[in-house]
Amino acid sequence: MNEGVVVLSGRTVGQRPSSFIPSMRGANIPPVDARYWSAITLASIFGCNLGDCLSFYVHWNHWIGLAPLATIFTALLIGERRSTRATQAWYWTVVIVLRAAATNLADLATHTFEWPFLRVIFGLIVFQILVVWPVLPRPVLLSLLTAGTLGTAIGDWSAEALHLGTGYATLVLGAIFAVVLAMGNQSRWTTKLAYWSAIVAVRAAGTTAGDWLAFREDPGLSNGLKLGLLLSTALTCAFFLGVLFFWRPHAGSQQLTARGN
């Protein structure tokens, strides 16, 4: 996969989405390359399962756990700022926390409050646009949360409202993500639309993939592998960490990002 660039506010920066996440130091943010999208994909699945684990096994439900997750998120940002060691572990841990929170936020809206899927999706699209583009003050980490919540709602809508089931929905949403990824890579990630479209798409596919691994509500393999939530969470966590530990960042990418900043 070719490496891309991101253009924000008329300024070109290297492959790292640092301008998307100004509250984190650039040295802690990974370059946007094949490793990044592989890790984001696994983070989307793992974070979906983790959010469900917190709801079902820790008994935080869809809303009680939001306060502890917000506390963890705040502690991570403070720790990242005070740490003297540069490491991408800060970024990826924040991504997982936000992904788990996004799962619970979407489930809170569509399952607890039983708001219509399309109403939730449309509202989140509008809010995402207002956050990403310079309409509202841009707390950009919020963009990762809203993109994850939007992707979760789209994933559940595809599996449930469209009656695709988690298996077929994963195939459809995975194909859409692949197309968006190819288009973004072709354009070398020169627009915010390319990056955030890919984030929403991978969150949607990750939602149905996580549910497919963990559950099976109806007969048939297309409706789930039924590994169980705990095993599915453990496996996706292991694969996610494996990618980060064994697929080291490309030296050329880091040089490009350092030059871009």
Backbone as a ProteinNet text record, in pm:
[ID]
protein_1_A
[PRIMARY]
MNEGVVVLSGRTVGQRPSSFIPSMRGANIPPVDARYWSAITLASIFGCNLGDCLSFYVHWNHWIGLAPLATIFTALLIGERRSTRATQAWYWTVVIVLRAAATNLADLATHTFEWPFLRVIFGLIVFQILVVWPVLPRPVLLSLLTAGTLGTAIGDWSAEALHLGTGYATLVLGAIFAVVLAMGNQSRWTTKLAYWSAIVAVRAAGTTAGDWLAFREDPGLSNGLKLGLLLSTALTCAFFLGVLFFWRPHAGSQQLTARGN
[TERTIARY]
85.3	0	88.1	61.3	140.2	112.3	206.7	190.6	122.4	47	-30.7	7.8	-54.2	-35.3	-171.6	-172.8	-297	-280.5	-375.7	-369.9	-479.4	-440.7	-536.4	-505.2	-610.6	-596.8	-494	-486.6	-395.8	-251.3	-223.1	-85.3	-70.2	32.2	55.9	141.2	96.8	175.5	200.3	293.6	327.6	219	249	148.2	81.4	121.2	65.3	-52.8	-168.9	-284	-270.5	-153.8	-130.2	-220.5	-253.9	-341.4	-484.1	-516.9	-647.4	-651.5	-535	-530.8	-429.8	-461.3	-363.5	-332.8	-415	-391.4	-287.6	-236.1	-130.2	-3.8	109.2	235.9	259.2	316.6	336.6	419.2	517.1	604	528.5	411.1	332.8	225.6	216.2	109.8	167.7	108.2	165	141.3	226.3	203.3	84.8	16.1	-99	-47.3	-28.4	23	-48.5	4.2	-61	-70.2	34.8	32.4	-77.5	-91.2	-192.7	-332.8	-365.3	-500.3	-524.5	-422	-436.6	-466.9	-393.2	-416.2	-551.6	-590.7	-720.9	-833.8	-817.6	-919	-935.6	-824.7	-830.8	-877.3	-838.5	-884.7	-1036.6	-1090.2	-1234.7	-1310.2	-1256.1	-1320.6	-1301.9	-1177.8	-1148.2	-1225.9	-1226.7	-1297.1	-1446.1	-1502.9	-1645.1	-1671.5	-1591.2	-1607.4	-1582.6	-1482.8	-1451.3	-1567.5	-1626.6	-1740.5	-1856.1	-1881.4	-1987.5	-1952.9	-1825.7	-1782.5	-1808.8	-1777.4	-1800	-1948.8	-2032.9	-2177	-2232	-2188.6	-2249.7	-2185.4	-2052.4	-1983	-1944.7	-1913.7	-1885.6	-2015.5	-2122.2	-2256.3	-2261.6	-2186.8	-2193.2	-2308.8	-2373.8	-2479.8	-2424.8	-2514.3	-2468.4	-2433.8	-2465.4	-2442	-2358.7	-2363.9	-2289.8	-2139.5	-2094.3	-1951.1	-1893.2	-1976.5	-1923.6	-1839.1	-1879.6	-1802.4	-1665.6	-1656	-1522.4	-1435.2	-1495.3	-1417.8	-1369.3	-1453.6	-1411	-1297.7	-1302.8	-1195.6	-1065.6	-1073.6	-955	-897.3	-986.1	-944.2	-869.6	-924.4	-860.5	-725.4	-718.6	-592.8	-487.2	-529.4	-435.4	-379.4	-465.4	-418.3	-321.4	-351.9	-261.8	-129	-138	-16.2	68.5	3.8	77.2	149.3	86.2	147.1	265.7	255	360.1	473.3	447.5	549.3	666.1	785.4	904.1	945.5	878	911.7	811.7	861.7	774.3	737.7	609.4	561.6	421	396	263	161	204.6	112	4.6	40.5	-58.9	-171.1	-134	-233.2	-325.7	-267.6	-348.9	-436.4	-390	-474.4	-593.1	-568	-678.1	-778.7	-729.8	-818.6	-909.8	-854.9	-935.3	-1040.2	-1000.6	-1094.5	-1209	-1175.6	-1278.8	-1368	-1308.9	-1387.5	-1486.4	-1443.5	-1533.9	-1645.9	-1611.6	-1712.9	-1811	-1760.3	-1846.2	-1946.5	-1901.9	-1992.4	-2108.4	-2078.1	-2183	-2272.3	-2214.8	-2296.1	-2398	-2351.3	-2442.6	-2550.1	-2511	-2608.7	-2706.4	-2657.2	-2745.1	-2854.8	-2815.6	-2912.2	-3009.1	-2956	-3039.7	-3107.4	-3050.5	-3109	-3173.2	-3105	-3164.1	-3275.5	-3244.7	-3345.9	-3437.3	-3392.8	-3469.3	-3501.9	-3405.8	-3421.9	-3404.1	-3475.9	-3462.3	-3319.2	-3272.7	-3135.7	-3105.9	-3193.8	-3165.2	-3160.4	-3242.3	-3238.5	-3104.9	-3059.1	-2931	-2816.6	-2820.2	-2713.6	-2708.1	-2822.4	-2824.6	-2773.7	-2818.6	-2773.3	-2623.5	-2568.8	-2424.8	-2345.2	-2399.9	-2332.4	-2321.1	-2432.1	-2432	-2332.1	-2335.4	-2245.5	-2099.9	-2073.3	-1937	-1885.6	-1970.8	-1932	-1900.5	-1983	-1962.7	-1834	-1798	-1677	-1552.4	-1557.2	-1437.7	-1407.2	-1510.1	-1488.1	-1498	-1434.5	-1424.2	-1555.7	-1655.7	-1783.5	-1794.5	-1770.1	-1762.9	-1616.7	-1591.7	-1455.5	-1416.2	-1293.6	-1260.2	-1182.1	-1252.3	-1185.4	-1170.4	-1059.1	-1055.2	-1060.7	-1017.2	-1036.1	-1184.8	-1267.8	-1411.9	-1451.5	-1378.3	-1408.8	-1392	-1290.1	-1272.7	-1388.8	-1438.6	-1551.6	-1679.2	-1707.1	-1829.5	-1821.5	-1703.3	-1687.6	-1710	-1658.7	-1680.3	-1826.1	-1893.8	-2035.7	-2117.9	-2085.5	-2153.5	-2131.6	-2007.8	-1978.7	-2051.4	-2059.3	-2131.7	-2279.5	-2339.5	-2480.7	-2503.8	-2413.4	-2426.1	-2412.1	-2317.7	-2299.8	-2422.7	-2476.6	-2596.5	-2716.6	-2727.1	-2837.7	-2828.8	-2709	-2691.7	-2728.5	-2685.2	-2710.8	-2855.3	-2913.6	-3045.1	-3157.4	-3152.5	-3261.9	-3265.6	-3148.2	-3142.7	-3146.5	-3145.7	-3158	-3046.3	-2927.3	-2813.9	-2750.3	-2774.9	-2703	-2560	-2493.6	-2358.1	-2258.3	-2280.4	-2186.6	-2190.5	-2308.6	-2320.1	-2294.8	-2335.4	-2309.5	-2159.8	-2085.4	-1939.9	-1878.9	-1927	-1875.5	-1905	-2027.9	-2066.9	-1988.9	-1988.5	-1920.2	-1768.8	-1716.6	-1573.7	-1536.3	-1623.6	-1598.2	-1603.1	-1698.2	-1706.7	-1580.3	-1535.4	-1412.3	-1293.8	-1285.9	-1175.4	-1177	-1295.9	-1307.2	-1265.8	-1316	-1281.4	-1130.9	-1074.4	-931.3	-849.7	-893.4	-822.6	-829.5	-946.7	-962.5	-877	-875	-792.9	-645.3	-604.9	-465.5	-427.3	-520.8	-495	-475.6	-554.5	-543.2	-434.8	-365	-258.8	-310.3	-437.4	-498.6	-484.7	-516.4	-498.8	-620.2	-724.8	-842	-887.3	-951.9	-1011.2	-1124.1	-1196.6	-1306	-1255.6	-1141	-1086.8	-1055.7	-986.6	-947.5	-1068	-1158.6	-1271.1	-1372.5	-1386.6	-1472.9	-1419	-1287.3	-1225.8	-1242.5	-1231.3	-1248.9	-1391.6	-1491.2	-1630.8	-1654.9	-1599.6	-1620.8	-1559.5	-1438.8	-1374.7	-1444.8	-1499.6	-1575.9	-1703.8	-1769.2	-1891.6	-1862.3	-1760.2	-1722.9	-1674	-1601.5	-1552.6	-1663.8	-1772.5	-1886.7	-1950.2	-1980.6	-2044.2	-1947.2	-1817.9	-1718.8	-1706.6	-1703.6	-1695.7	-1817.4	-1935	-2057.9	-2062.5	-2011.9	-2011.7	-1922.1	-1808.4	-1718.2	-1779	-1848.3	-1890.8	-2027	-2120.7	-2260.8	-2313.5	-2427.5	-2507.9	-2651.6	-2732.2	-2870.3	-2963.3	-2927.4	-3007.7	-2919.8	-2980.2	-2900.4	-2824.3	-2710.9	-2633	-2505.9	-2398.7	-2268.6	-2269.1	-2355.2	-2362.5	-2412.6	-2471.3	-2523.7	-2431	-2314.8	-2219.3	-2137.5	-2014.4	-1926	-1950.1	-2004	-2041.2	-1922.3	-1815.3	-1700.9	-1727.2	-1824.5	-1845	-1773	-1828.7	-1776.4	-1637.2	-1616	-1485.4	-1374.7	-1399.2	-1297.6	-1273.8	-1380.4	-1365.7	-1286.1	-1314.6	-1240.7	-1093.4	-1065.4	-926	-851.1	-915.8	-850.8	-823.5	-922.8	-903.3	-801.3	-796.5	-693.2	-555.2	-542.3	-413.4	-367.2	-457.7	-421.5	-384	-459.9	-432.4	-293.2	-263.1	-131.9	-22.4	-51.7	46.8	88.8	-8.9	23.3	113.1	81.6	159.8	301	315.3	446.6	535.3	477.4	559.7	571.6	482.8	491.9	546.2	673	736.4	713.2	702.3	684.3	798.6	765.1	865.6	949.3	1079.4	1169.6	1145	1117.6	1092.6	969.2	866.5	744	770.2	847.5	874.6	954.4	1046.8	1122.5	1032.4	939	845.6	759.8	709.8	623.6	701.7	824.5	903.5	926.8	949.9	971.5	842.3	726.8	599.9	565.8	609.6	578.2	684.1
-120.1	0	124.1	216.4	338.2	424.3	506.3	594.2	722.1	784.8	900.4	1023.8	1132.8	1255.8	1309.7	1399.9	1462.2	1611.8	1678.7	1823.4	1884.8	1968.6	2034.1	2182.6	2260.9	2405.5	2460.4	2400.5	2448.7	2412.2	2328	2291.8	2141	2099.4	1956.8	1903.7	1794	1727.9	1586	1518.9	1383	1284.9	1157.3	1053	1038.9	1111.6	1100.1	1195	1149.3	1237.5	1329.1	1392.8	1472.5	1594.6	1653.8	1768.6	1728.7	1600	1553.3	1539.9	1524.8	1497.2	1590.2	1718.7	1815.4	1803.7	1733	1721.8	1615.6	1544.7	1447.7	1493.1	1459.1	1498.5	1418.8	1484.9	1422.1	1295.8	1289.2	1171.6	1047.7	1065.3	951.7	905.3	969.8	939.7	862.6	748.4	665	723.2	689	730.6	655.2	718.1	655.7	572.5	444.2	353.4	219.8	116	-15.1	-66.4	-45.3	-88.3	-15.3	113.6	193.2	138.8	114	68.5	-73.9	-156.5	-292	-285.8	-200.5	-187.3	-123.8	-24.7	38.8	-61.9	-148.7	-251	-343.4	-393.6	-482.6	-407.8	-281.1	-201	-182.1	-171	-153.7	-277.7	-394.9	-519.6	-541.1	-525.2	-543.5	-444	-317.6	-215.8	-240.8	-293.4	-329.5	-438.3	-543.2	-651.5	-603.6	-517.5	-466	-383.7	-298.9	-220.4	-308	-416	-508.4	-582.4	-616.9	-683.3	-594.9	-467.1	-375.1	-364.7	-374.2	-367.2	-494.2	-609.3	-736.4	-799.3	-791.5	-863.6	-774.5	-649.8	-556.3	-492.9	-514.6	-464.8	-312.5	-250.7	-106	-61.8	-156.9	-124.9	-33	35.5	118.7	260.4	296.9	436.5	451	353.8	367	372.6	294.4	287	407.5	499.3	615.1	703.9	717.3	800.9	739.6	608.9	550.6	558.9	536.5	547.1	689.7	787.5	927.7	958.2	900.4	919.6	857.8	737	671.6	752.8	801.3	881.9	1007.5	1076	1196.8	1164.7	1053.8	1014.2	982.2	921.3	890.4	1017.8	1115.9	1240.5	1313.3	1313.1	1377.3	1302.3	1168.7	1088.2	1106.5	1114.6	1133.5	1267.6	1369.4	1501.4	1507.4	1435.7	1443.3	1344.5	1244.2	1142.6	1200.6	1159.9	1205.4	1105.9	992.4	888.8	891.1	897	894.4	750.4	721.4	587.9	596.9	515.1	511.6	441.8	382.4	313.8	409.8	535.9	633.9	646	661.7	679.1	558.4	440	320.5	288.1	319.2	297.8	392.6	517.9	613.5	567.5	516.3	466.4	356.5	262.7	153	205.5	296.8	352.3	424.3	504.7	575.9	479.9	372.9	274.2	203	166.3	103.2	197.9	324.8	423.6	444.6	445.9	464.2	350	228	113.1	132.8	175.4	193.8	313.6	418.5	534.4	498.3	427	388.6	293.2	196.3	102.8	172.9	272.6	350.7	418.7	478.2	550.5	456.3	348.9	265.1	149.1	103.9	-10.9	26.1	107.6	147.8	248.8	356.7	459.2	421.6	324	274.6	385.1	476.9	575.8	507.9	549.8	486.6	496.8	387.3	383.6	500.7	525.2	628.3	767.1	789.5	919.7	936.6	831.6	837.3	855.9	780.6	788.8	927.3	979	1112.4	1217.8	1211	1307.8	1301.4	1180.7	1165.5	1212.1	1191.6	1242	1394	1459.1	1605.7	1651.1	1585.1	1625	1601.1	1490.3	1460	1567.2	1610.3	1715.5	1845.3	1878.9	2002.5	1997.8	1878.3	1865.1	1863.7	1788.4	1772.5	1899.5	1960.3	2084.5	2201.8	2315.3	2425.9	2501.2	2429.9	2493.1	2510	2400.9	2405.7	2413.8	2456.6	2441.3	2294.8	2267.3	2131	2053.5	1996.1	1901.6	1770.9	1752.4	1655.4	1511.4	1484.6	1349.9	1315.6	1418.6	1396.2	1340.5	1375.8	1324.2	1173	1120	975.3	909.4	975	919.6	922.3	1036.1	1045	954.8	943.4	852.9	708.5	672.2	537.4	510.6	609.8	594.4	583	665.4	658.4	523.5	476.4	347.1	233.3	238.7	136.1	135.1	253.6	261.5	207.7	239.5	189.6	37.7	-15	-159.4	-231.2	-182	-244.5	-229.8	-114.9	-92.6	-191.5	-213.8	-306.3	-449.1	-490.2	-627.1	-649.4	-549.6	-568	-513.2	-384.5	-323.3	-371.5	-393.2	-441.9	-594.4	-659	-805.3	-878.8	-819.4	-886.4	-989.4	-974.9	-1058.1	-1009.2	-1050.3	-999	-1049.5	-1169.1	-1223.5	-1149.2	-1141.4	-1073	-923.1	-865.4	-723.1	-696.1	-788.3	-772.3	-776	-866.5	-874.2	-746.6	-697.7	-577	-455.5	-437.4	-321.5	-331.4	-453.3	-471.2	-434.5	-469.5	-432.5	-280.8	-216.2	-70	-7.1	-59.4	-8	-24.7	-139.5	-164	-62.6	-29.6	68.7	207.2	245.7	376.5	384.3	274.3	270.9	284.9	215.2	224.3	366	428	565.4	663	646.5	734.3	716.1	590.4	563	619	609.3	662.2	813.1	879.8	1025.7	1068.5	968.9	993.7	1069.8	1043.1	1098.3	1250	1315.2	1460.5	1539.2	1471.1	1542.1	1481.4	1563.9	1513.6	1415.7	1438.5	1349.1	1206.5	1191	1057.1	986.3	1054.9	992.7	956.6	1052	1026.5	930.5	928.1	827.2	687.8	673.5	543.4	504	599.3	570.1	522.5	592.6	551.3	413.5	391.1	262.8	147.5	166	57.5	34.2	138.6	121.4	41.2	68.7	-4.1	-152.1	-180.7	-319.7	-388.7	-315.7	-372.2	-408.6	-331.8	-361.1	-494.7	-514.7	-640.1	-758	-732.9	-840.1	-884.3	-788.6	-822.2	-899.9	-855.7	-927.3	-1065.6	-1077.2	-1207.2	-1305.7	-1260.5	-1348.2	-1393.2	-1302.4	-1329.6	-1396.9	-1361.6	-1401.4	-1483.2	-1545.2	-1603.7	-1610.1	-1514.3	-1507.5	-1595.9	-1621.1	-1706.6	-1819	-1931.4	-2042.7	-2003.3	-2067.9	-2043.6	-1967.8	-2009.2	-1946.7	-1800.4	-1765.5	-1625.6	-1533.9	-1590.2	-1510.2	-1508.4	-1570	-1560.3	-1685.1	-1664.6	-1776.1	-1829.2	-1743	-1778.3	-1827.8	-1751.1	-1782.8	-1747.2	-1661.4	-1606.1	-1473.5	-1382	-1246	-1239.8	-1315.4	-1311.1	-1365	-1479	-1537.2	-1447.3	-1395.3	-1306.6	-1181.9	-1125.1	-1006.6	-1038.6	-1152.1	-1192.2	-1215.3	-1281.6	-1310.1	-1182.5	-1095.3	-972	-881.5	-883.9	-807.9	-862.3	-994.4	-1056.6	-1023.2	-1029	-996.5	-848.3	-763.5	-620.1	-590.8	-646	-624	-687.3	-801.3	-866.4	-780.7	-715.2	-625.9	-512.1	-453.9	-340.8	-381.3	-498.3	-539.1	-598	-677.2	-751.2	-681.9	-586.6	-509.1	-372	-359.3	-235.7	-124.6	0.9	113.5	121.3	155.7	167.1	292.1	275.9	388.1	504.7	474.9	581.3	661.5	592.8	662.8	759.7	716.4	803.9	925.8	907.3	1021.9	1120.3	1067.7	1154.4	1233.4	1163.4	1230.8	1335.2	1302.8	1400.9	1524.4	1503.8	1616.6	1696.7	1625.9	1697	1785.8	1744.5	1826.2	1932.1
0	0	0	-86.8	-92.3	29	63.4	176.4	130.3	220.7	181	257.4	223.8	297.8	334	429.1	471.6	458.5	398.4	383.7	468.9	561.4	649.8	655	649	660.7	564.3	443.9	342.9	365.2	466.9	496.7	481.7	412.4	393.5	505.9	565.3	667.9	623	689.4	651.1	686.6	671.5	679.9	814.4	909	1042.7	1056.6	1112.4	1125.8	1244.9	1261.1	1379.8	1387.2	1273	1276.2	1313.8	1293.3	1336.7	1488.1	1552.2	1694.4	1759.1	1762.7	1809.3	1956.8	2035.2	2178	2210.5	2111.1	2132.4	2059.9	2117.2	2055.4	1927.5	1827.9	1698.2	1703.6	1795.5	1803.9	1848.4	1909.1	1959.4	1862	1746.4	1651	1532.9	1497.4	1390.6	1253.1	1156.3	1018	958.9	866.7	800.1	683.6	708.9	607.7	623.1	562.1	567.4	711	788.5	928.7	1004.8	979.3	1048.6	1022.6	895	863.5	909.4	910.7	965	1114.1	1185.7	1329.7	1359.3	1280.7	1300.2	1277.4	1178	1151.3	1271.4	1323.6	1439.4	1564.2	1577.1	1689.7	1684.9	1564.6	1549.3	1596.4	1563.9	1606.2	1755.8	1802.7	1945	2030.3	1989.9	2067.2	2073.7	1965.4	1965.6	2069.7	2067.2	2165.1	2307.2	2325.2	2458.2	2513	2428.5	2473	2516.9	2441.7	2479.8	2608.7	2627.2	2750.4	2872.5	2858.9	2969.5	3002.5	2902	2923.8	2986.8	2933.9	2973.2	3096.5	3106.4	3212.8	3330.8	3304.9	3414	3462.9	3387.2	3421	3424.2	3330.6	3318.6	3229.4	3166.8	3070.5	2961.6	2890.5	2779.6	2821.8	2943.9	2982.4	3108.8	3199.2	3324.1	3297.4	3199.6	3172.2	3102.5	3057.2	2985.5	3076.6	3202.5	3296.2	3325.4	3358	3376.2	3250.7	3133.7	3010	2987.3	3020	3008.1	3104.1	3223.7	3321.2	3271.3	3215.9	3161.1	3045.4	2959.6	2845	2891.9	2991.3	3043.8	3105.7	3180.1	3242.4	3136.4	3026.7	2918.9	2856.4	2832.6	2773.6	2866.4	2996.1	3092.8	3098.5	3102.2	3106.4	2982.5	2867.5	2741.7	2740.7	2794.2	2796.1	2891.7	3001.3	3103	3078.5	2996	2971.8	2891.7	2929.4	2855.7	2748.8	2740.6	2643.2	2528.7	2408.3	2290.7	2258	2249.3	2214	2155.8	2054.2	1993.7	2082.2	2191.9	2282.5	2334.1	2353.8	2398.3	2295.5	2170.9	2064.7	2054.6	2049.6	2027.6	2147.3	2267.3	2385.3	2383.9	2345.9	2333.3	2228.1	2116.1	2010.6	2064.3	2141.6	2195.9	2294.2	2380.7	2478.4	2407.1	2306.1	2231.8	2154.2	2101.9	2027.3	2118.6	2239.8	2335.5	2374.6	2396.9	2431.6	2317.4	2193.6	2077	2063.7	2093.2	2089.1	2184.8	2306.4	2405.9	2374.7	2317.7	2280.4	2172.8	2070.4	1963	2013.7	2096.3	2151.5	2245.1	2316.2	2402.9	2321.5	2208.8	2125.7	2054.9	1995.6	1908.1	1979.9	2091.5	2160.3	2293.7	2374.7	2503	2482.2	2410.5	2383.8	2267	2187	2071.9	1971.5	1953.4	1848.1	1713.2	1611.5	1478.2	1426	1364.8	1314.1	1221.8	1125.7	1026.2	1089.1	1190.6	1258.7	1330.5	1397.1	1467.9	1368.6	1260.9	1160.4	1097.9	1059.9	998.3	1096.3	1221.3	1320.3	1342.5	1345.7	1365.4	1244.3	1124.5	1004	1009.9	1045.2	1054.8	1160.9	1276.6	1384.8	1347.5	1279.4	1236.6	1140.6	1048.8	954.8	1029.1	1127.9	1203.7	1285.3	1332.4	1413.5	1326.5	1216.4	1132	1055.2	997.4	924.1	1020.4	989.1	1086.2	1105	1156	1187.7	1338.8	1411.4	1557	1598.5	1724.9	1775.4	1764.2	1721.8	1680.7	1786.9	1885.4	1974.7	1899	1828.3	1719.7	1768	1891.1	1943	1948	1963	1956.7	1820.9	1716.3	1583	1577.3	1645.3	1650.2	1722.9	1826.6	1901.3	1817.6	1753.8	1673.7	1550.7	1490.2	1375.6	1418	1536.5	1586.2	1618.8	1675.9	1707.4	1579.7	1481.5	1352.8	1286.4	1285.2	1225.2	1294.8	1427.8	1503.2	1465.1	1457	1419.5	1278.2	1186	1048.5	1046	1123.2	1128.1	1181	1292.9	1350	1256.7	1192.7	1097.5	982.2	932.8	820.7	860	978.1	1021.4	1063.7	1129.6	1189.3	1101.5	1070.5	994.5	849.9	790.9	653	644.8	762	771	695.5	695.1	631.6	724.3	854	948.9	962.4	1067.4	1090.3	986.9	933.5	835.3	703.5	642.8	514.6	528.4	642.4	664.2	671	733.1	739.6	600.5	515.8	379.4	301.1	311.9	238.1	289.4	421.6	478.9	462.9	467.5	442.8	301.1	204.7	65.2	47.5	114.9	107.8	166.5	278.6	339.5	245.8	179.7	86.4	-27.6	-78.3	-186.1	-136.7	-19.4	37.1	64.2	113.4	141.5	13.7	-91.2	-218.6	-276.4	-264.3	-315.2	-235.3	-103.8	-21.2	-49.3	-68.5	-98.9	-235.5	-330.3	-464.6	-461.9	-375.9	-364.9	-266.8	-207.8	-110	11.6	46.6	167.7	174.4	64.1	56.1	105.1	152.5	203.3	334.5	415.3	538	508	398	360.8	341.7	277.8	253.8	384.9	474.9	601.1	686	705.8	796.3	736.4	605.1	542	568.1	559.8	586.9	732.7	824	966	993.9	939.4	959.2	898.6	779.1	711	789	842.5	915.7	1048.7	1108.3	1232.7	1206	1094.1	1060.4	1038.2	957.4	931.4	1058.4	1142.7	1267.5	1363.6	1359.8	1446.5	1411.4	1283.8	1244.8	1255.1	1228.4	1241.7	1387	1479.4	1621.1	1668.1	1625.2	1661.8	1597.5	1473.9	1406.8	1480.6	1527.7	1601.5	1734	1803	1939.8	1950.6	1862.4	1882.8	1765	1789.9	1682.6	1733.3	1688	1734.4	1652.9	1526.8	1440.3	1386.3	1347.8	1295.2	1168.9	1148.8	1027.6	1055.3	988.7	1008.5	965.9	872.3	828	938.2	1042.2	1152.6	1273	1260.3	1369.9	1390.2	1437.5	1468	1609	1695.5	1833.4	1914.2	1912.5	1997.1	2142.7	2163.8	2296.5	2308.1	2385	2390.3	2453.2	2558.7	2625.3	2535.8	2470.1	2381.7	2260.9	2204.2	2088.9	2125.2	2241.8	2286.9	2306.7	2367.7	2391.8	2260.9	2165.2	2037.7	1958.7	1949.7	1872.6	1939.9	2072.9	2145.6	2111.8	2109.9	2080.1	1938.6	1840.8	1703.4	1690.3	1757.5	1754.8	1811.1	1927.5	1988.1	1904.1	1842.2	1757.6	1640.5	1577.1	1465.6	1512.3	1627.1	1675.9	1716.2	1776.7	1826.5	1717.7	1628.9	1532.9	1396.6	1368.8	1244.7	1282.1	1274.1	1317.1	1215.7	1261.2	1168.1	1069.2	944.4	838.6	861.6	853.2	881.1	787.2	659.7	562.4	595.9	647.6	684.6	797.7	896.9	1009.3	965.6	874.3	824.7	752.4	674.2	603.9	701.4	806.1	901.5	978.4	1013.6	1086.5	1000.6	872.3	783.1	765.5	763.2	744.7	861.4	980.8	1096.7	1120.1
[MASK]
+++++++++++++++++++++++++++++++++++++++++++++++++++++++++++++++++++++++++++++++++++++++++++++++++++++++++++++++++++++++++++++++++++++++++++++++++++++++++++++++++++++++++++++++++++++++++++++++++++++++++++++++++++++++++++++++++++++++++++++++++++++++++++++++++++++

